[in-house]
């Protein structure tokens, strides 16, 4: 035994009460793990032995069983997310449910997956160069004289960064969260007491958590799950490109961004209304950063070029993934990014494994006719209704079922294609259904403290109780549903997407 081990053992022996608490905690954790694994296995086996319905391939229920088990694993997390995905893939391959040669690994060749991975690296450029922080500080300097102004400044920052940041967690946690914490603490708002956190920090963080769901919904490349929704829509012969998504989301998105900070200031108000020192604080930080570096200028130019290519890509014959990798090439050649930077981005590589496996499974479920069968059952449940009423029910079900999920993307993979198929079968105009369900797949990210990556980051700050988050998250969800439901529906009708 090493000296440190001997010291730890001596300390534990000298304090049996602490040692007993640690043993008890470890036992509880082990029992929790066993329970979660038992739930996953029970659900998987229960579906495995269900006979395949008429029209479904005999392997279909086996694939559904493994898929459901994998999704439960993502929710209950007995292992890290990529590990759960690989375990599910291994189970599908060893049982013959997916052939290794031409079925199991097809997801790794999906271009929708690679645009997500590419955009993770593009987002790194904002963080590494400091351009993301500079943009945020500029808006704080301009709008930060009040708590409401600060929240609008953070909202605009999020909106500016969103098109090139598919990791909404990186955008929220890597750029905006540190600035909010700094502004809160400068104004005497810490997480130490309820009174202190309610001064400013809890309001800014909760507002940004809800704003992040809106900016994520506004662009195809603003949240990692959006390209998957695009891919599933394409499987239904619905051409949902970057420009179409952005055009459809811009009006309801801007309306929601205008409304949300103000609504939050009424339902979850800070006790500090004025923040006269915030602009000066931002000004000092900008002074310390100095003028924009050459790498920041290159990053900004690459960002603008990518936006142009994504918007005009259909007309130019350049798909979004090609544009994204061209942007990465520029950043590598100019040394804004290095291979070392890319190699250590574990989130990007984990995302590749996680998404590629799940998309491959989802594609296989469709190939085996399982998705069609489930969609038919869902459509049957709303049959006979006028399509607006049927779609309203489907949207509400899709939205609030997210209380059972800990990831936007996991729900999109599991349910988007099913609900889209049900909506189209119920008579909903295909483009209208695809876009609206795509928006909802982002807006669900703030209803609980575990609903998305950004929600987890902000809850982990210690500025909220679970009860507060459930209450305010539900109220914010209603606001988003009303704004996107009313403004979004009117806008999509005006664009002709409801014909």
C-alpha positions in Angstrom: 0.0 0.0 0.0 1.2 3.5 -0.7 1.6 6.1 2.0 -1.5 8.0 0.8 -3.5 4.8 1.0 -2.3 4.1 4.5 -3.2 7.7 5.5 -6.7 7.3 4.0 -7.2 4.0 5.7 -6.0 5.4 9.0 -8.4 8.3 8.6 -11.3 6.1 7.8 -10.5 3.8 10.8 -10.3 6.8 13.1 -13.7 8.1 11.9 -16.0 5.1 11.6 -19.1 7.4 11.3 -17.8 9.0 8.1 -16.6 5.6 6.8 -20.0 4.1 7.5 -21.7 7.0 5.6 -19.4 6.4 2.6 -20.1 2.6 2.6 -23.9 3.3 2.8 -23.7 5.8 -0.1 -21.8 3.3 -2.2 -24.3 0.6 -1.4 -27.2 2.9 -2.4 -25.4 3.7 -5.6 -24.8 0.0 -6.4 -28.5 -0.8 -5.6 -29.6 2.0 -7.8 -27.4 0.8 -10.7 -28.8 -2.8 -10.3 -32.4 -1.5 -10.3 -31.7 0.6 -13.5 -30.2 -2.4 -15.3 -33.1 -4.6 -14.2 -35.6 -2.1 -15.6 -33.7 -1.9 -18.9 -33.5 -5.7 -19.2 -37.1 -6.2 -18.2 -38.4 -3.7 -20.8 -36.1 -5.2 -23.5 -37.2 -8.8 -22.9 -40.9 -7.9 -22.6 -40.8 -6.4 -26.1 -38.5 -9.0 -27.5 -41.0 -11.8 -27.1 -44.0 -9.8 -28.6 -44.9 -11.4 -31.9 -44.3 -9.1 -34.9 -47.6 -7.5 -36.1 -48.8 -8.0 -39.6 -46.7 -6.2 -42.1 -43.7 -5.9 -39.7 -40.5 -7.9 -40.5 -40.0 -10.8 -38.0 -36.8 -9.1 -36.7 -38.8 -5.9 -36.1 -39.8 -6.4 -32.5 -36.3 -7.6 -31.6 -35.0 -4.3 -33.1 -37.6 -2.4 -31.2 -36.7 -4.1 -28.0 -33.0 -3.3 -28.3 -33.9 0.3 -29.4 -36.2 0.8 -26.4 -33.6 -0.7 -24.1 -31.0 1.7 -25.5 -33.2 4.7 -25.0 -34.0 3.6 -21.4 -30.2 3.3 -20.9 -29.8 6.9 -22.1 -32.5 8.0 -19.6 -31.3 6.0 -16.6 -27.6 6.3 -17.4 -26.1 3.1 -15.9 -23.1 3.9 -18.2 -22.0 7.0 -20.1 -24.1 7.8 -23.2 -21.6 6.5 -25.8 -21.1 3.3 -23.8 -24.9 2.7 -23.7 -25.1 3.2 -27.5 -22.3 0.8 -28.1 -23.8 -1.8 -25.8 -27.0 -1.6 -27.7 -25.2 -1.9 -31.0 -23.3 -4.9 -29.8 -26.6 -6.6 -28.7 -28.2 -5.9 -32.1 -25.2 -7.4 -33.9 -24.6 -10.5 -31.8 -28.3 -11.4 -31.9 -28.4 -11.0 -35.7 -31.0 -8.3 -35.4 -28.6 -6.0 -37.4 -26.0 -7.4 -39.8 -22.5 -6.1 -39.2 -21.7 -5.8 -42.9 -24.5 -3.7 -44.3 -26.8 -2.6 -41.4 -25.2 -2.0 -38.1 -22.6 0.6 -39.1 -24.6 2.5 -41.7 -25.2 5.4 -39.3 -21.5 6.3 -39.3 -21.8 7.2 -43.0 -24.8 9.5 -42.5 -24.0 13.1 -43.5 -26.5 14.5 -40.9 -24.3 13.0 -38.2 -21.1 14.5 -39.6 -22.5 18.1 -39.8 -23.1 17.8 -36.1 -19.6 16.7 -35.4 -18.1 19.3 -37.8 -20.1 22.1 -36.1 -18.7 21.1 -32.7 -15.3 21.9 -34.0 -16.5 25.2 -35.5 -17.9 26.1 -32.0 -14.5 25.4 -30.6 -13.2 28.3 -32.7 -15.5 30.7 -30.9 -14.3 29.4 -27.5 -10.6 29.1 -28.3 -10.3 32.5 -30.0 -12.4 34.3 -27.4 -14.7 35.7 -30.0 -17.8 34.2 -28.3 -17.0 35.9 -25.0 -16.2 39.2 -26.8 -19.6 39.2 -28.5 -21.4 38.6 -25.2 -19.5 41.4 -23.5 -20.3 43.8 -26.3 -24.0 43.2 -25.7 -23.6 43.6 -22.0 -21.9 46.9 -22.5 -24.7 48.1 -24.7 -27.7 46.7 -22.8 -26.6 45.9 -19.3 -27.9 48.8 -17.2 -30.8 46.7 -15.9 -31.5 43.1 -15.1 -33.9 43.0 -18.0 -31.4 44.6 -20.3 -28.8 42.0 -19.2 -31.2 39.2 -20.1 -31.8 40.6 -23.5 -28.1 41.0 -24.0 -27.5 37.3 -23.2 -30.5 36.4 -25.5 -29.0 38.3 -28.4 -25.6 36.7 -27.8 -27.2 33.3 -27.9 -29.0 34.2 -31.1 -25.8 35.4 -32.8 -23.9 32.3 -31.9 -26.7 29.8 -32.5 -26.3 29.2 -36.2 -22.8 27.8 -35.9 -23.1 26.1 -32.5 -24.9 22.8 -32.7 -23.9 22.0 -29.1 -26.4 24.2 -27.3 -24.7 23.0 -24.1 -21.3 24.4 -25.3 -23.0 27.7 -26.3 -24.9 28.0 -23.0 -22.2 26.6 -20.7 -19.0 27.6 -22.4 -19.8 31.2 -23.5 -22.8 32.6 -21.7 -22.8 30.8 -18.3 -19.4 32.2 -17.1 -20.5 35.7 -18.0 -23.8 35.4 -16.1 -22.0 34.0 -13.0 -19.5 36.9 -13.1 -22.3 39.5 -13.5 -24.3 38.0 -10.7 -21.5 37.8 -8.2 -20.4 41.4 -9.0 -23.9 42.4 -8.0 -23.8 40.4 -4.8 -25.9 37.5 -6.1 -24.4 34.2 -5.1 -25.9 30.7 -4.6 -25.3 30.7 -0.9 -28.8 31.8 0.3 -32.2 32.0 -1.4 -32.2 35.8 -0.9 -28.8 36.2 -2.5 -29.5 34.0 -5.5 -32.8 35.7 -6.2 -31.1 39.1 -6.4 -30.0 38.5 -10.0 -28.4 35.1 -10.7 -31.5 32.9 -10.6 -33.4 35.2 -13.0 -30.6 35.5 -15.5 -29.8 31.8 -15.5 -33.4 30.6 -15.7 -34.2 33.1 -18.5 -31.2 32.1 -20.5 -32.1 28.4 -20.0 -35.5 29.1 -21.7 -34.0 31.5 -24.3 -31.6 28.8 -25.3 -34.4 26.5 -26.3 -35.8 29.2 -28.6 -32.5 30.0 -30.3 -31.9 26.2 -30.7 -35.3 26.0 -32.5 -34.5 28.8 -34.9 -31.7 27.2 -36.9 -31.0 23.7 -38.3 -27.5 23.9 -37.0 -28.3 25.4 -33.5 -28.9 22.1 -31.8 -27.4 18.7 -32.4 -30.7 16.9 -32.8 -32.1 19.2 -35.6 -30.2 17.6 -38.5 -31.6 14.3 -37.3 -35.1 15.7 -37.6 -34.2 16.9 -41.1 -33.0 13.4 -42.0 -36.2 11.8 -40.7 -38.3 14.4 -42.6 -36.3 13.5 -45.7 -37.3 9.9 -45.2 -40.9 11.0 -45.5 -39.9 12.8 -48.8 -40.0 16.2 -47.1 -37.1 18.5 -48.2 -36.3 20.4 -45.1 -33.1 22.4 -45.8 -31.3 25.1 -43.7 -32.9 28.1 -45.4 -36.4 26.7 -45.1 -36.0 25.9 -41.4 -34.5 29.4 -40.7 -37.2 31.2 -42.7 -40.0 29.3 -41.0 -38.6 29.9 -37.5 -37.4 33.5 -37.8 -40.7 35.2 -37.0 -42.0 33.0 -34.1 -38.5 32.8 -32.8 -37.9 36.5 -32.6 -41.4 37.0 -31.1 -40.6 34.4 -28.4 -37.2 36.0 -27.8 -38.8 39.4 -27.3 -41.5 38.0 -24.9 -39.6 35.5 -22.8 -37.1 37.7 -20.8 -40.0 40.1 -20.1 -42.4 37.3 -19.0 -39.6 35.8 -16.8 -39.1 39.2 -15.2 -42.8 39.0 -14.1 -43.1 35.4 -13.0 -39.6 35.0 -11.6 -38.4 38.5 -10.9 -34.9 39.5 -9.6 -34.8 41.7 -6.6 -32.1 43.8 -8.2 -33.8 45.7 -11.1 -30.9 48.1 -12.0 -27.3 47.0 -12.7 -25.5 50.2 -13.4 -22.0 48.6 -12.9 -22.5 45.8 -15.4 -21.6 47.9 -18.6 -18.4 49.2 -16.9 -17.6 45.6 -15.8 -18.0 44.5 -19.4 -16.0 47.5 -20.6 -13.1 46.5 -18.3 -13.1 42.9 -19.5 -13.1 44.1 -23.1 -10.2 46.4 -22.4 -8.3 43.5 -20.9 -9.0 41.4 -24.0 -7.6 44.1 -26.2 -8.4 44.6 -29.9 -9.6 41.7 -31.9 -6.8 39.3 -32.8 -6.1 38.0 -36.3 -7.6 34.6 -35.3 -10.8 36.2 -34.1 -11.1 38.0 -37.5 -10.5 34.7 -39.3 -13.1 33.0 -37.1 -15.6 35.8 -37.8 -15.0 35.7 -41.5 -15.4 31.9 -41.6 -18.6 32.2 -39.6 -20.1 34.7 -42.1 -19.0 32.5 -45.0 -20.6 29.5 -43.5 -23.9 31.3 -43.0 -23.8 32.4 -46.6 -23.1 28.8 -47.8 -25.8 27.4 -45.6 -28.4 29.9 -46.7 -27.6 29.7 -50.4 -26.4 26.1 -50.5 -29.4 24.6 -52.2 -29.1 27.1 -55.1 -25.3 26.6 -55.3 -25.5 22.8 -55.1 -23.4 22.8 -51.9 -24.9 20.7 -49.0 -24.6 21.8 -45.4 -22.1 19.1 -44.4 -19.7 20.1 -47.3 -19.9 23.7 -46.2 -19.2 22.8 -42.6 -16.1 20.8 -43.5 -14.9 23.6 -45.8 -15.1 25.9 -42.8 -13.1 23.5 -40.7 -10.5 23.3 -43.4 -10.1 27.1 -43.3 -9.7 27.1 -39.6 -7.1 24.3 -39.7 -5.1 25.9 -42.5 -5.1 29.3 -40.7 -4.2 27.5 -37.4 -7.3 28.9 -35.6 -7.9 25.2 -34.8 -5.3 22.4 -34.6 -5.8 18.7 -34.9 -4.9 18.6 -31.2 -7.9 20.8 -30.4 -10.2 18.6 -32.4 -8.8 15.4 -31.0 -9.4 16.4 -27.4 -13.0 17.5 -28.1 -14.5 14.4 -26.5 -18.0 15.7 -26.8 -17.7 15.7 -30.6 -16.4 12.1 -30.8 -18.9 10.9 -28.2 -21.6 12.6 -30.3 -20.5 10.8 -33.4 -20.7 7.4 -31.7 -24.0 8.1 -29.9 -25.8 9.6 -32.9 -24.4 7.2 -35.5 -25.6 4.2 -33.5 -29.1 5.6 -32.8 -29.7 6.9 -36.3 -28.6 3.5 -37.6 -31.1 1.8 -35.3 -33.9 4.2 -36.2 -33.2 3.6 -39.9 -33.3 -0.1 -39.4 -36.6 0.2 -37.5 -38.0 2.0 -40.5 -36.6 -0.6 -42.9 -38.3 -3.3 -40.9 -41.6 -1.4 -41.0 -41.8 -0.9 -37.2 -42.0 2.9 -37.5 -44.8 2.7 -40.0 -46.7 0.4 -37.8 -46.3 2.6 -34.7 -47.2 5.7 -36.7 -50.4 4.0 -37.9 -51.4 3.2 -34.4 -50.8 6.8 -33.3 -52.7 8.1 -36.3 -55.6 5.8 -35.5 -55.9 7.4 -32.1 -56.7 10.8 -33.6 -58.6 9.5 -36.6 -61.8 11.2 -37.5 -60.6 14.6 -36.1 -60.0 17.7 -38.2 -56.3 17.9 -38.9 -55.7 21.0 -36.8 -57.2 19.4 -33.7 -55.4 16.1 -34.4 -52.1 17.8 -34.7 -52.6 20.0 -31.6 -53.1 16.7 -29.6 -50.0 15.1 -31.2 -47.9 18.2 -30.5 -48.9 18.5 -26.9 -48.2 14.7 -26.4 -44.8 15.1 -28.1 -44.0 18.1 -25.9 -45.0 16.9 -22.5 -43.7 13.4 -22.9 -40.3 15.0 -22.5 -40.7 14.8 -18.8 -39.6 11.2 -19.3 -36.5 12.1 -21.3 -33.1 13.6 -20.3 -32.1 14.7 -23.8 -33.7 16.5 -26.7 -31.8 14.3 -29.1 -32.9 11.0 -27.5 -36.5 12.0 -27.9 -36.0 13.2 -31.5 -34.4 9.8 -32.3 -37.1 7.8 -30.5 -40.3 9.7 -31.4 -39.9 12.4 -34.2 -40.4 10.0 -37.1 -43.3 8.3 -35.3 -45.2 11.5 -34.6 -44.4 12.9 -38.0 -45.8 9.8 -39.7 -48.9 10.0 -37.4 -49.4 13.7 -38.3 -49.1 13.1 -42.0 -51.5 10.2 -41.8 -54.0 12.4 -40.0 -54.0 14.8 -42.9 -51.6 17.5 -41.5 -49.6 19.2 -44.4 -46.2 17.4 -44.4 -44.0 20.5 -44.3 -46.1 22.1 -41.6 -45.8 19.0 -39.5 -42.1 18.5 -40.1 -41.2 22.1 -39.1 -43.5 22.3 -36.1 -42.3 19.0 -34.6 -38.7 20.2 -35.3 -39.3 23.3 -33.4 -40.9 21.4 -30.5 -37.9 19.1 -30.3 -36.0 22.2 -29.0 -38.5 24.0 -27.0 -38.9 21.0 -24.7 -35.4 21.6 -23.4 -36.3 23.8 -20.5 -39.2 22.1 -18.8 -37.1 20.3 -16.2 -33.7 20.6 -14.8 -32.7 17.4 -16.6 -34.5 18.1 -19.9 -31.3 19.1 -21.8 -27.6 19.8 -21.4 -28.0 23.6 -20.8 -30.7 22.9 -18.2 -28.3 20.6 -16.4 -25.5 23.2 -16.5 -27.7 26.0 -15.1 -29.3 23.8 -12.5 -25.9 22.7 -11.4 -25.1 26.3 -10.6 -27.0 26.0 -7.3 -29.3 29.0 -8.0 -32.5 26.9 -8.1 -34.4 24.3 -6.2 -36.0 21.4 -8.1 -39.4 22.7 -7.3 -38.6 26.1 -8.6 -37.4 24.7 -11.9 -40.5 22.5 -12.4 -42.8 25.4 -11.7 -41.1 28.0 -13.8 -40.1 25.6 -16.5 -43.8 24.6 -16.9 -44.9 28.2 -17.1 -42.2 29.1 -19.6 -43.2 26.0 -21.7 -46.8 27.4 -21.8 -45.5 30.7 -23.0 -43.5 29.0 -25.8 -46.4 26.9 -26.8 -48.7 29.9 -27.0 -46.2 32.1 -28.9 -45.0 29.4 -31.3 -48.5 28.0 -31.7 -50.1 31.4 -32.5 -47.4 33.3 -34.3 -45.7 30.2 -35.8 -48.9 28.8 -37.2 -49.9 32.1 -38.8 -46.4 32.5 -40.2 -46.3 29.0 -41.7 -49.7 29.6 -43.3 -48.4 32.9 -44.7 -45.4 31.1 -46.2 -47.7 28.5 -47.8 -46.3 25.6 -45.7 -49.8 24.6 -44.5 -51.2 23.9 -48.0 
